[in-house]
């Protein structure tokens, strides 16, 4: 009888230990499952965030330097309406951008300050058929720093300047300046205006000091900083600089011809289908009536007919 009681007690104790051990094991397993679930959820959230970032379709947009401000504004508008798109802008002289495209730089959209660069790309078969359009007109201006006291009143009196900031002939604003000076008889006729050197312009103006610049933004900066007394830019470049810059002359279209800015989608063999589609849509947006108000705000003329 004594052995039976002891045996029974041993069995009961063993059962209790097994029960407690099982409960402890179950608690550990639940905790592990909860931890794993939390880690999985966190990983999913991270993957979702990365996926969301990965969904951004990048469009490489090359724009003439004089378009930088207005295009950044239009770009923000477009990205707000198309959150899955990221526009990457490269702003410089149209001539330099042309060279980069020819050298194989990734470009989906080109917005030039002159027809010559776009004509070259069209001849080389680099424009997506049916996407080239004229968008805005601009106007050449002679500018000086506020209260500079210059004797210059416009192109015809440039020889009175102490120093001039002038874009080289391969830059559209430099070419239009040369064209206007030819129209006025200050420079001789030339078959290719872009090849009229800065020295030739200086000699025609009586030897005035000329600081040659690689794009219109640098011309503007030279005048604003006071390193050059006067310069030639576009009217649109004076937007936001009214407190720093005085316009001495808005040059007549009779002297320069229209300053038309064309845009086109560029053939990019490395672009994905999504990038090609978004590039086409962005070109359409820039050419739409919805964009005209913004261009006008930045002093561009949207009458290009």
Buried (B, 14 or more C-beta within 10 A) or exposed (E): EEEEEEEEEEEEEEEEEEEEEEEEEEEEEEEEEEEEEEEEEEEEEEEEEEEEEEEEBBBBBBBBBBBBBBBBBBBEBBBEEBEEBBBEBBBBBBBBBBBBBEEEBBBBBBBBBBBBBBBBBBEEEBBBEEBBBBBBBBBBBBBBBEEBEBEBEBBBBBBBBEBBBBBBBBBBBBBBBBBBBBBBEBBEEBEEBBEBEBEBBBEBBEEBEBBBBBBBBBBBBBBBEEEBBBBBBBBBBBBEBEEBBBBBBEBEBEBBEBBBBBBBBBBBEEBEEBBBEBBBBBBEBBBEEEBBEBBBEBBBBBEBE
